[in-house]
Amino acid sequence: MQFEVTEEERKKAKIPHDLFLVNLINNHILIFVATLGMASSWAWPMLAVPLANCR
């Protein structure tokens, strides 16, 4: 292992990591799939997904 990581640091990193995964799943996957389903009738929501995630 390149870095020495203490158990306290691992515990502190768990919550941000979990939040990142929730954000990844919700914003990038589920919302994209939902707008992809609407794309056949109305394409503008497809453009909103990358714009909303660029902040």
Secondary structure by P-SEA (a helix, b strand, c coil): ccccccaaaaaaaaaaaaaaaaaaaccccaaaaaaaaaccccaaaaaaaaaaacc
